Amino acid sequence: MTDEKIDINFKVTPAQKETIDLRAKENGFDDIGAYLKVVALRAQTFSISDAGLSQEEPTVELGFAVTQLQKEILEEKMQESGAKELAEYLLYVALHGVVTSVIEIRSTGNLDSMLERIMASKRR
């Protein structure tokens, strides 16, 4: 595996972006990309519902970078949740996910290191 980063982008409505910004701030994140990455990788298995979805056309693009391994984890979580597309999964967790690892991120100051430790602990 390579450490090359892969950009993941998806579109949301302005109202959804406002909610996601609020969720990021509530969870102590200054960077929305970091929030999206953490919540997408840390979310527990769930079933997608229509909550928070809008009929308005998405116009704001959000995104973050992941490694190939992290992308595979996201795709696995997407399938487990019943989402048809990665964008659907990411929108749902961005709007509804609760971050439980904020303290660890702040204590190390390095999001990627924290995510690597989480993945290593799951492999044991």
Salt bridges, closest charged atoms under 4 A:
ASP21 OD2 - LYS17 NZ 2.83
GLU26 OE1 - ARG23 NH1 3.60
GLU75 OE2 - LYS71 NZ 2.73
GLU104 OE2 - ARG117 NH2 2.94
ASP112 OD2 - LYS5 NZ 3.24
ASP112 OD1 - LYS37 NZ 2.45
